[in-house]
């Protein structure tokens, strides 16, 4: 059974080569302390989740457990060998050995994405307002719109009064119909911080004419400030108008140029699929699930754009894999791709659907 030392793993994590670093402990234990770029696939869910997150059997895999007598990684290694995975190693002494080598463990879930959100706020100085400031603006009947960047399931549980569900990748696509007048203040919120930062900064990167701010601490901050939340709401952004689509394509084009978003043709995607035995490929449809369910490319998986940025490790288990994003207009895929590029993914593409129809 192959072992890998902490220093060697650290070097691999700093390279541009593919690597699946998988923590096979239970989710609660994982959340208490894990390696920064580890993906959580508990031993009990290995048969269910591993092939979805690590589809290529030849992918270099490093398994991690607590070390010091923990046998989870060994059991997982035996199972993966049975599944046909050819290149599996175990982190020597697990998280305990990683710490003894002078390296840090991180608590929580989706840590890389959340850390990226903090970086974005610092790098761009993303503007925000507090719950009390938003409440005062609402009471003063200020011309504003509150856009909740979470999926509907979260929005339905609780939301800022008057808010509209408009998940992250939908913002630049639908904002032109939600706030057609440039004087309308746009407030983006989520449950806490990350998605409101990414959502509001996406609109700022798109250079819409409106003032855009993130709601500091989201619904949690609103509740802690003593303000009432709504529950059971289903307000959604309207269908995109002809003018709204034209404007959204214009802003997406600016974002694509700024961040170097690359397009590929269907023929190029077919070439990528032929290379998937030697290069891990993930094709994600970033639209609403209802749109995906109505018709999608056979090779694609559903991954709503905002969540793909917020929780990348729940969709992609291979560092430095090749990612292809698709939607019907290119807007949502482009906005999502711009963030993945900034997160450091080396190969991110948007499928140009001008030659085919979903």
ZIMOKA-V726044 format. One record per residue. D_LAST is the distance of its C-alpha to the last C-alpha in Angstrom with 1 decimal. Layout:
D_LAST
D_LAST
This chain:
45.6
44.6
45.5
44.5
46.7
45.6
46.4
44.3
41.3
41.8
41.7
38.5
36.8
37.8
36.3
32.8
32.6
30.3
32.0
31.3
34.1
34.0
36.5
37.1
39.4
38.7
36.6
39.7
41.7
38.9
38.7
42.4
42.3
40.0
39.2
37.0
34.0
34.4
31.5
32.7
32.2
35.2
36.9
36.3
32.5
32.4
31.0
28.3
27.1
28.2
25.7
22.8
24.5
26.0
23.9
25.8
29.2
31.0
30.3
33.7
34.3
37.1
38.0
40.1
42.3
45.4
47.7
51.4
51.2
47.7
46.3
42.6
41.4
43.5
42.1
38.5
39.3
40.6
37.5
35.2
37.4
36.9
33.1
33.4
33.2
35.5
36.4
37.5
40.4
42.0
43.1
46.9
48.4
45.0
44.9
48.7
49.0
46.4
48.6
51.8
50.4
50.3
46.6
45.1
43.2
40.9
40.6
37.6
34.0
31.1
34.0
32.4
29.8
32.6
34.9
32.3
32.2
36.0
35.9
33.5
35.9
38.8
37.4
36.0
38.6
35.9
37.8
38.2
40.2
41.9
41.6
44.9
43.9
40.8
42.8
45.4
42.8
41.4
44.9
45.6
42.7
41.1
38.0
35.5
32.2
31.8
28.3
28.0
25.6
25.5
23.0
23.9
25.9
28.2
28.4
29.3
32.3
33.8
33.1
35.2
36.4
34.2
31.4
27.7
25.1
22.8
21.8
22.2
18.9
18.6
22.0
21.5
18.4
20.4
24.0
24.4
24.2
26.2
28.9
28.9
32.6
33.6
36.7
34.7
35.2
32.1
33.0
30.5
31.6
30.6
32.9
35.0
34.3
31.5
28.4
30.5
31.6
28.2
26.6
29.5
29.7
26.0
26.9
30.0
28.3
26.0
29.4
28.8
32.1
32.9
35.1
33.2
34.9
34.1
36.0
38.4
38.1
35.5
36.2
38.7
40.7
40.5
41.9
44.6
45.7
46.6
44.0
42.3
38.7
36.6
35.2
32.7
30.8
27.2
26.9
23.5
22.4
21.5
18.2
17.8
19.7
19.2
22.1
20.9
17.6
19.7
22.2
19.8
18.3
21.9
23.1
20.3
21.3
24.9
24.0
22.1
25.3
27.7
26.3
25.1
21.4
20.1
16.8
15.8
13.9
11.7
15.1
16.8
14.5
15.5
19.0
18.9
17.8
20.8
23.0
22.2
25.5
27.3
25.2
23.5
19.7
17.7
14.0
13.4
10.7
13.1
11.9
13.9
14.0
13.3
9.9
9.3
11.1
9.2
6.1
5.5
6.5
9.8
11.9
11.1
13.5
13.7
16.2
16.6
17.7
21.2
22.0
20.8
23.5
26.0
26.0
24.6
26.9
25.3
22.0
23.4
26.6
27.2
28.7
27.5
24.4
21.6
18.8
15.2
13.4
9.9
8.7
7.1
10.6
12.3
15.2
15.1
14.3
17.1
19.5
19.1
19.5
22.6
24.3
23.6
25.1
28.1
28.4
29.1
26.1
26.7
23.3
20.4
17.5
14.5
11.6
11.5
8.1
10.3
10.3
6.8
3.8
0.0
